[in-house]
């Protein structure tokens, strides 16, 4: 079992974007030293209380230069908002900078405010996503690449540099709606799953669809990975862990509810009204002592059958760096070895 760290980067009124970004880089460095396998950076826009990570590839480049072994990915790049050729160039450059450690995590995104901010019709999101992914992978695979789509075209195009990883960096697709799971299976890519967003039932049903489509379309499941996102907080005592997690999850849920009550609601924000810190801890998160957290991850492993877990150590951004670092260290020392 592999373990990664995930960052969305909400920023409260008493924090600064600079501090939040520097903490993230420092924690990715720590994760590298502690033996975590991957670091995942989200792309979100136009709402600093929810995230100040609008340019994750720039942060990824900084992480690449200050780490040695950890793989670095987006979870996710909002592909319909990008010019695909430019994205192909930037991710390939990250792969070169990191000496072959880039992961290409992509998705459509579900927030109308993102599409409005970039002047793109959200109804075009799925088509733009499919075309964009085809264009990126094609541009990596060959020189003098031709592509004629509805939204994007390429004529005898050669992208430089090419990725170090061949045929390309691993591709993961986020699945936050029921129909997306099957599409990812048809395409034959690895998958990112967030049960907190899609619900436990949605994740289980979706993964069954994903695996069925992989088999039906002749893809080798052993070469692909299922990655499940788990909000995580570990401390010496259960009381301490629950107190810290409650503080940070409450901020996350409050931000989601604010988004849900305004223009730009997404599937995640619409679910926030039904969630509490207690319900998240009970069903979706791993919070407590190392023994309690290990037991929860074992339960989730049996439930979803993943190859990787993505640990979200500071879901609402309210924990100080020292507390997050302590949680990461306990997890690496006391929990990870039980799954390796």
C-alpha positions as a Markdown table, in Angstrom:
| # | Residue | x | y | z |
|---|---|---|---|---|
| 1 | Unk | 0.0 | 0.0 | 0.0 |
| 2 | Unk | 1.3 | 3.5 | -0.9 |
| 3 | Unk | 0.5 | 6.7 | 1.0 |
| 4 | Unk | 0.5 | 10.3 | -0.2 |
| 5 | Unk | -0.3 | 13.7 | 1.2 |
| 6 | Unk | -2.9 | 16.0 | -0.3 |
| 7 | Unk | -3.2 | 19.8 | -0.2 |
| 8 | Unk | -6.1 | 22.1 | -1.1 |
| 9 | Unk | -4.9 | 25.2 | 0.8 |
| 10 | Unk | -7.7 | 27.2 | 2.4 |
| 11 | Unk | -6.6 | 30.5 | 3.8 |
| 12 | Unk | -8.4 | 32.2 | 6.7 |
| 13 | Unk | -8.4 | 35.9 | 7.6 |
| 14 | Unk | -5.5 | 35.5 | 10.0 |
| 15 | Unk | -3.3 | 33.6 | 7.5 |
| 16 | Unk | -1.6 | 34.8 | 4.4 |
| 17 | Unk | -1.3 | 32.9 | 1.0 |
| 18 | Unk | 2.5 | 33.2 | 1.3 |
| 19 | Unk | 2.5 | 31.4 | 4.7 |
| 20 | Unk | 0.1 | 28.7 | 3.5 |
| 21 | Unk | 2.2 | 28.0 | 0.4 |
| 22 | Unk | 5.4 | 27.9 | 2.4 |
| 23 | Unk | 3.9 | 25.5 | 4.9 |
| 24 | Unk | 2.8 | 23.2 | 2.0 |
| 25 | Unk | 6.3 | 23.2 | 0.5 |
| 26 | Unk | 7.8 | 22.4 | 3.9 |
| 27 | Unk | 5.3 | 19.6 | 4.6 |
| 28 | Unk | 6.0 | 18.1 | 1.2 |
| 29 | Unk | 9.8 | 18.2 | 2.0 |
| 30 | Unk | 8.9 | 16.5 | 5.3 |
| 31 | Unk | 6.8 | 13.9 | 3.6 |
| 32 | Unk | 9.7 | 13.1 | 1.3 |
| 33 | Unk | 12.0 | 12.6 | 4.3 |
| 34 | Unk | 9.4 | 10.4 | 6.1 |
| 35 | Unk | 8.9 | 8.0 | 3.2 |
| 36 | Unk | 5.5 | 9.1 | 1.9 |
| 37 | Unk | 5.1 | 8.1 | -1.8 |
| 38 | Unk | 3.4 | 11.1 | -3.3 |
| 39 | Unk | 2.3 | 14.7 | -2.8 |
| 40 | Unk | -0.9 | 15.9 | -4.5 |
| 41 | Unk | -1.8 | 19.5 | -5.1 |
| 42 | Unk | -5.3 | 20.7 | -6.0 |
| 43 | Unk | -6.2 | 23.4 | -8.4 |
| 44 | Unk | -8.9 | 25.8 | -7.3 |
| 45 | Unk | -9.8 | 29.5 | -8.1 |
| 46 | Unk | -11.4 | 32.7 | -7.0 |
| 47 | Unk | -12.1 | 31.8 | -3.3 |
| 48 | Unk | -9.2 | 32.3 | -0.9 |
| 49 | Unk | -11.1 | 31.0 | 2.1 |
| 50 | Unk | -11.5 | 27.7 | 0.2 |
| 51 | Unk | -8.1 | 27.6 | -1.5 |
| 52 | Unk | -5.2 | 29.9 | -2.6 |
| 53 | Unk | -3.6 | 27.2 | -4.8 |
| 54 | Unk | -4.6 | 28.6 | -8.2 |
| 55 | Unk | -1.2 | 27.6 | -9.8 |
| 56 | Unk | -0.3 | 24.2 | -8.3 |
| 57 | Unk | 2.3 | 23.4 | -11.0 |
| 58 | Unk | 4.4 | 26.3 | -9.8 |
| 59 | Unk | 4.3 | 25.0 | -6.3 |
| 60 | Unk | 5.0 | 21.5 | -7.7 |
| 61 | Unk | 8.2 | 22.8 | -9.3 |
| 62 | Unk | 9.3 | 24.3 | -6.0 |
| 63 | Unk | 8.6 | 20.9 | -4.3 |
| 64 | Unk | 10.6 | 19.1 | -7.1 |
| 65 | Unk | 13.6 | 21.2 | -6.4 |
| 66 | Unk | 13.6 | 20.6 | -2.7 |
| 67 | Unk | 12.8 | 16.9 | -2.5 |
| 68 | Unk | 14.6 | 13.7 | -3.7 |
| 69 | Unk | 12.2 | 10.9 | -4.2 |
| 70 | Unk | 8.5 | 11.7 | -3.6 |
| 71 | Unk | 6.3 | 11.8 | -6.7 |
| 72 | Unk | 4.5 | 15.0 | -7.3 |
| 73 | Unk | 1.0 | 15.2 | -8.8 |
| 74 | Unk | -2.0 | 17.4 | -9.4 |
| 75 | Unk | -5.2 | 16.3 | -7.8 |
| 76 | Unk | -6.3 | 17.8 | -10.0 |
| 77 | Unk | -5.5 | 20.0 | -13.0 |
| 78 | Unk | -8.9 | 21.3 | -14.2 |
| 79 | Unk | -8.3 | 20.3 | -17.8 |
| 80 | Unk | -11.2 | 22.2 | -19.4 |
| 81 | Unk | -9.8 | 25.5 | -18.1 |
| 82 | Unk | -6.4 | 24.9 | -19.7 |
| 83 | Unk | -5.0 | 25.3 | -23.2 |
| 84 | Unk | -3.9 | 21.6 | -23.5 |
| 85 | Unk | -0.7 | 22.2 | -25.4 |
| 86 | Unk | 0.5 | 24.7 | -22.8 |
| 87 | Unk | -0.4 | 22.2 | -20.0 |
| 88 | Unk | 1.5 | 19.4 | -21.9 |
| 89 | Unk | 4.5 | 21.6 | -21.9 |
| 90 | Unk | 4.3 | 22.5 | -18.3 |
| 91 | Unk | 3.7 | 19.0 | -17.0 |
| 92 | Unk | 6.5 | 17.7 | -19.2 |
| 93 | Unk | 8.8 | 20.4 | -17.8 |
| 94 | Unk | 7.8 | 19.3 | -14.2 |
| 95 | Unk | 8.7 | 15.8 | -15.1 |
| 96 | Unk | 12.2 | 16.9 | -16.4 |
| 97 | Unk | 12.8 | 19.1 | -13.3 |
| 98 | Unk | 11.8 | 16.3 | -10.9 |
| 99 | Unk | 13.8 | 13.7 | -12.9 |
| 100 | Unk | 10.7 | 11.7 | -13.7 |
| 101 | Unk | 8.5 | 12.1 | -10.6 |
| 102 | Unk | 5.5 | 13.9 | -12.1 |
| 103 | Unk | 2.0 | 12.6 | -11.9 |
| 104 | Unk | -0.7 | 13.9 | -14.3 |
| 105 | Unk | -3.9 | 14.1 | -12.3 |
| 106 | Unk | -6.8 | 15.6 | -14.2 |
| 107 | Unk | -10.6 | 16.2 | -14.0 |
| 108 | Unk | -13.4 | 18.4 | -15.2 |
| 109 | Unk | -14.1 | 20.3 | -12.0 |
| 110 | Unk | -17.7 | 21.0 | -10.9 |
| 111 | Unk | -17.7 | 24.7 | -9.7 |
| 112 | Unk | -19.6 | 27.0 | -12.0 |
| 113 | Unk | -17.5 | 29.9 | -10.7 |
| 114 | Unk | -14.4 | 28.4 | -12.2 |
| 115 | Unk | -15.9 | 28.1 | -15.6 |
| 116 | Unk | -17.4 | 31.6 | -15.4 |
| 117 | Unk | -14.1 | 33.1 | -14.3 |
| 118 | Unk | -12.3 | 31.6 | -17.3 |
| 119 | Unk | -15.1 | 32.5 | -19.7 |
| 120 | Unk | -15.8 | 28.8 | -20.6 |
| 121 | Unk | -19.3 | 27.3 | -20.9 |
| 122 | Unk | -19.6 | 24.5 | -18.3 |
| 123 | Unk | -21.8 | 22.5 | -20.6 |
| 124 | Unk | -18.7 | 22.1 | -22.8 |
| 125 | Unk | -16.7 | 20.7 | -19.8 |
| 126 | Unk | -16.9 | 17.0 | -20.7 |
| 127 | Unk | -16.1 | 17.4 | -24.4 |
| 128 | Unk | -13.2 | 19.8 | -23.6 |
| 129 | Unk | -11.9 | 17.3 | -21.0 |
| 130 | Unk | -11.9 | 14.4 | -23.5 |
| 131 | Unk | -10.3 | 16.4 | -26.3 |
| 132 | Unk | -7.8 | 18.0 | -24.0 |
| 133 | Unk | -6.6 | 14.7 | -22.6 |
| 134 | Unk | -6.3 | 13.2 | -26.0 |
| 135 | Unk | -4.3 | 16.3 | -27.2 |
| 136 | Unk | -1.9 | 16.2 | -24.2 |
| 137 | Unk | -1.2 | 12.5 | -24.5 |
| 138 | Unk | -0.8 | 12.7 | -28.2 |
| 139 | Unk | 1.6 | 15.7 | -28.1 |
| 140 | Unk | 3.7 | 13.8 | -25.6 |
| 141 | Unk | 3.8 | 10.6 | -27.7 |
| 142 | Unk | 4.9 | 12.0 | -31.0 |
| 143 | Unk | 6.4 | 14.9 | -32.9 |
| 144 | Unk | 4.6 | 16.5 | -35.9 |
| 145 | Unk | 1.4 | 15.7 | -34.1 |
| 146 | Unk | -1.9 | 16.4 | -35.8 |
| 147 | Unk | -5.3 | 16.7 | -34.0 |
| 148 | Unk | -8.6 | 18.0 | -35.2 |
| 149 | Unk | -11.2 | 18.4 | -32.5 |
| 150 | Unk | -14.2 | 20.5 | -31.9 |
| 151 | Unk | -12.4 | 22.8 | -29.5 |
| 152 | Unk | -8.7 | 22.1 | -30.1 |
| 153 | Unk | -6.5 | 21.6 | -33.1 |
| 154 | Unk | -2.9 | 20.8 | -33.7 |
| 155 | Unk | -1.0 | 20.8 | -37.0 |
| 156 | Unk | 2.4 | 19.2 | -37.2 |
| 157 | Unk | 3.0 | 20.2 | -33.6 |
| 158 | Unk | 6.1 | 19.1 | -31.6 |
| 159 | Unk | 6.1 | 19.7 | -27.9 |
| 160 | Unk | 9.5 | 20.3 | -26.2 |
| 161 | Unk | 10.6 | 19.0 | -23.7 |
| 162 | Unk | 9.1 | 15.6 | -23.7 |
| 163 | Unk | 8.5 | 13.9 | -20.4 |
| 164 | Unk | 11.2 | 11.7 | -19.0 |
| 165 | Unk | 8.7 | 9.0 | -18.0 |
| 166 | Unk | 7.7 | 7.0 | -21.1 |
| 167 | Unk | 5.3 | 6.8 | -22.7 |
| 168 | Unk | 4.2 | 9.6 | -20.3 |
| 169 | Unk | 3.7 | 10.4 | -16.6 |
| 170 | Unk | 1.0 | 8.3 | -14.9 |
| 171 | Unk | -2.5 | 9.6 | -15.6 |
| 172 | Unk | -5.1 | 9.7 | -12.8 |
| 173 | Unk | -8.6 | 11.0 | -13.4 |
| 174 | Unk | -10.8 | 12.3 | -10.5 |
| 175 | Unk | -14.3 | 10.9 | -10.3 |
| 176 | Unk | -16.7 | 13.0 | -8.4 |
| 177 | Unk | -19.9 | 12.1 | -10.3 |
| 178 | Unk | -21.5 | 8.7 | -11.0 |
| 179 | Unk | -21.0 | 8.7 | -14.8 |
| 180 | Unk | -17.3 | 9.6 | -14.6 |
| 181 | Unk | -16.2 | 6.3 | -13.0 |
| 182 | Unk | -17.3 | 4.3 | -16.1 |
| 183 | Unk | -15.7 | 6.8 | -18.4 |
| 184 | Unk | -12.3 | 6.5 | -16.6 |
| 185 | Unk | -12.6 | 2.8 | -16.9 |
| 186 | Unk | -13.3 | 3.0 | -20.6 |
| 187 | Unk | -10.3 | 5.3 | -21.1 |
| 188 | Unk | -8.0 | 3.0 | -19.0 |
| 189 | Unk | -6.5 | 5.4 | -16.6 |
| 190 | Unk | -5.9 | 5.3 | -12.8 |
| 191 | Unk | -8.6 | 6.9 | -10.7 |
| 192 | Unk | -8.8 | 9.4 | -7.8 |
| 193 | Unk | -11.8 | 8.9 | -5.4 |
| 194 | Unk | -13.0 | 11.1 | -2.6 |
| 195 | Unk | -15.7 | 9.3 | -0.6 |
| 196 | Unk | -16.3 | 12.5 | 1.5 |
| 197 | Unk | -17.6 | 14.1 | -1.7 |
| 198 | Unk | -19.2 | 11.2 | -3.6 |
| 199 | Unk | -20.5 | 9.4 | -0.4 |
| 200 | Unk | -19.5 | 5.8 | 0.6 |
| 201 | Unk | -22.2 | 4.3 | -1.5 |
| 202 | Unk | -21.2 | 6.4 | -4.5 |
| 203 | Unk | -17.6 | 5.4 | -4.2 |
| 204 | Unk | -18.4 | 1.7 | -3.9 |
| 205 | Unk | -20.9 | 1.7 | -6.8 |
| 206 | Unk | -18.6 | 3.9 | -8.9 |
| 207 | Unk | -15.5 | 1.7 | -8.4 |
| 208 | Unk | -17.5 | -1.3 | -9.3 |
| 209 | Unk | -18.4 | 0.4 | -12.6 |
| 210 | Unk | -14.8 | 1.5 | -13.1 |
| 211 | Unk | -13.5 | -2.0 | -12.7 |
| 212 | Unk | -16.1 | -3.5 | -14.9 |
| 213 | Unk | -15.4 | -1.0 | -17.7 |
| 214 | Unk | -11.6 | -1.7 | -17.4 |
| 215 | Unk | -12.3 | -5.4 | -17.9 |
| 216 | Unk | -14.8 | -4.9 | -20.7 |
| 217 | Unk | -12.4 | -2.6 | -22.6 |
| 218 | Unk | -9.4 | -4.8 | -22.3 |
| 219 | Unk | -7.4 | -2.7 | -19.9 |
| 220 | Unk | -4.9 | -4.4 | -17.5 |
| 221 | Unk | -6.1 | -3.5 | -14.0 |
| 222 | Unk | -2.8 | -4.6 | -12.5 |
| 223 | Unk | -1.1 | -1.7 | -14.3 |
| 224 | Unk | -3.5 | 0.9 | -12.9 |
| 225 | Unk | -4.2 | 2.3 | -9.5 |
| 226 | Unk | -7.1 | 3.3 | -7.3 |
| 227 | Unk | -6.3 | 6.2 | -5.0 |
| 228 | Unk | -8.7 | 7.0 | -2.2 |
| 229 | Unk | -8.6 | 10.4 | -0.4 |
| 230 | Unk | -8.9 | 10.2 | 3.5 |
| 231 | Unk | -9.0 | 13.2 | 5.8 |
| 232 | Unk | -6.5 | 12.2 | 8.5 |
| 233 | Unk | -5.3 | 13.4 | 11.9 |
| 234 | Unk | -3.1 | 11.5 | 14.3 |
| 235 | Unk | -2.1 | 12.4 | 17.9 |
| 236 | Unk | -0.9 | 10.8 | 21.1 |
| 237 | Unk | -4.4 | 10.7 | 22.5 |
| 238 | Unk | -7.9 | 10.4 | 21.0 |
| 239 | Unk | -9.1 | 13.6 | 22.7 |
| 240 | Unk | -6.2 | 15.6 | 21.2 |
| 241 | Unk | -6.7 | 14.2 | 17.7 |
| 242 | Unk | -10.5 | 14.8 | 17.7 |
| 243 | Unk | -10.1 | 18.3 | 19.0 |
| 244 | Unk | -7.6 | 19.2 | 16.3 |
| 245 | Unk | -9.6 | 17.6 | 13.5 |
| 246 | Unk | -12.9 | 19.2 | 14.6 |
| 247 | Unk | -11.3 | 22.6 | 14.4 |
| 248 | Unk | -10.0 | 22.1 | 10.9 |
| 249 | Unk | -13.0 | 20.1 | 9.5 |
| 250 | Unk | -15.5 | 22.7 | 10.8 |
| 251 | Unk | -13.7 | 25.4 | 8.8 |
| 252 | Unk | -13.8 | 23.2 | 5.6 |
| 253 | Unk | -17.6 | 22.5 | 6.0 |
| 254 | Unk | -18.4 | 26.1 | 6.8 |
| 255 | Unk | -16.6 | 27.2 | 3.6 |
| 256 | Unk | -18.5 | 24.6 | 1.6 |
| 257 | Unk | -21.8 | 25.8 | 3.0 |
| 258 | Unk | -21.0 | 29.3 | 2.0 |
| 259 | Unk | -20.2 | 28.2 | -1.5 |
| 260 | Unk | -23.4 | 26.2 | -1.6 |
| 261 | Unk | -25.5 | 29.2 | -0.5 |
| 262 | Unk | -24.1 | 31.4 | -3.3 |
| 263 | Unk | -23.6 | 31.1 | -7.0 |
| 264 | Unk | -21.1 | 28.5 | -7.9 |
| 265 | Unk | -22.3 | 25.6 | -5.9 |
| 266 | Unk | -20.7 | 22.2 | -6.7 |
| 267 | Unk | -21.6 | 18.6 | -5.7 |
| 268 | Unk | -19.3 | 18.8 | -2.7 |
| 269 | Unk | -20.8 | 22.1 | -1.4 |
| 270 | Unk | -24.4 | 20.8 | -1.8 |
| 271 | Unk | -23.4 | 17.8 | 0.4 |
| 272 | Unk | -22.0 | 20.0 | 3.2 |
| 273 | Unk | -25.3 | 20.7 | 4.8 |
| 274 | Unk | -25.7 | 17.0 | 5.6 |
| 275 | Unk | -22.2 | 16.6 | 7.1 |
| 276 | Unk | -20.9 | 17.4 | 10.6 |
| 277 | Unk | -17.4 | 16.9 | 12.1 |
| 278 | Unk | -18.7 | 13.9 | 13.9 |
| 279 | Unk | -20.2 | 12.3 | 10.8 |
| 280 | Unk | -17.1 | 12.9 | 8.8 |
| 281 | Unk | -14.9 | 11.4 | 11.5 |
| 282 | Unk | -17.2 | 8.4 | 11.8 |
| 283 | Unk | -17.6 | 7.6 | 8.1 |
| 284 | Unk | -14.9 | 9.1 | 6.0 |
| 285 | Unk | -11.9 | 10.2 | 8.1 |
| 286 | Unk | -9.2 | 8.5 | 10.1 |
| 287 | Unk | -8.8 | 10.4 | 13.4 |
| 288 | Unk | -7.3 | 9.3 | 16.7 |
| 289 | Unk | -4.3 | 7.5 | 18.1 |
| 290 | Unk | -2.0 | 5.6 | 15.7 |
| 291 | Unk | -3.8 | 2.3 | 16.6 |
| 292 | Unk | -7.2 | 3.9 | 15.9 |
| 293 | Unk | -6.1 | 5.4 | 12.7 |
| 294 | Unk | -4.5 | 2.1 | 11.5 |
| 295 | Unk | -7.7 | 0.3 | 12.3 |
| 296 | Unk | -9.7 | 2.8 | 10.2 |
| 297 | Unk | -7.4 | 2.6 | 7.3 |
| 298 | Unk | -7.6 | -1.2 | 7.4 |
| 299 | Unk | -11.4 | -0.9 | 7.3 |
| 300 | Unk | -11.2 | 1.5 | 4.3 |
| 301 | Unk | -8.7 | -0.8 | 2.6 |
| 302 | Unk | -11.1 | -3.8 | 2.8 |
| 303 | Unk | -14.0 | -1.6 | 1.7 |
| 304 | Unk | -12.5 | 0.0 | -1.4 |
| 305 | Unk | -9.6 | -2.2 | -2.4 |
| 306 | Unk | -7.3 | 0.7 | -3.2 |
| 307 | Unk | -3.7 | 0.7 | -4.2 |
| 308 | Unk | -3.0 | 4.1 | -2.6 |
| 309 | Unk | -4.3 | 6.3 | 0.0 |
| 310 | Unk | -4.1 | 10.1 | -0.2 |
| 311 | Unk | -3.9 | 11.5 | 3.4 |
| 312 | Unk | -5.5 | 15.0 | 3.8 |
| 313 | Unk | -3.8 | 16.1 | 7.0 |
| 314 | Unk | -5.2 | 19.6 | 7.3 |
| 315 | Unk | -8.6 | 19.5 | 5.5 |
| 316 | Unk | -9.7 | 23.0 | 6.6 |
| 317 | Unk | -6.3 | 24.6 | 6.9 |
| 318 | Unk | -6.7 | 25.6 | 10.5 |
| 319 | Unk | -4.0 | 23.4 | 12.1 |
| 320 | Unk | -0.6 | 25.1 | 12.6 |
| 321 | Unk | 2.4 | 23.6 | 10.7 |
| 322 | Unk | 3.9 | 22.1 | 13.9 |
| 323 | Unk | 0.7 | 20.1 | 14.6 |
| 324 | Unk | 0.4 | 18.9 | 11.0 |
| 325 | Unk | 4.0 | 17.9 | 11.0 |
| 326 | Unk | 3.5 | 16.0 | 14.3 |
| 327 | Unk | 0.6 | 14.1 | 12.8 |
| 328 | Unk | 2.5 | 13.3 | 9.7 |
| 329 | Unk | 5.4 | 12.0 | 11.7 |
| 330 | Unk | 3.2 | 9.8 | 13.9 |
| 331 | Unk | 1.5 | 8.4 | 10.9 |
| 332 | Unk | 4.7 | 7.6 | 9.1 |
| 333 | Unk | 6.3 | 5.9 | 12.2 |
| 334 | Unk | 3.3 | 4.1 | 13.6 |
| 335 | Unk | 0.7 | 3.5 | 10.8 |
| 336 | Unk | 2.4 | 3.2 | 7.5 |
| 337 | Unk | 4.7 | 0.3 | 8.4 |
| 338 | Unk | 1.6 | -1.8 | 9.2 |
| 339 | Unk | 0.6 | -1.7 | 5.5 |
| 340 | Unk | 4.0 | -2.3 | 3.9 |
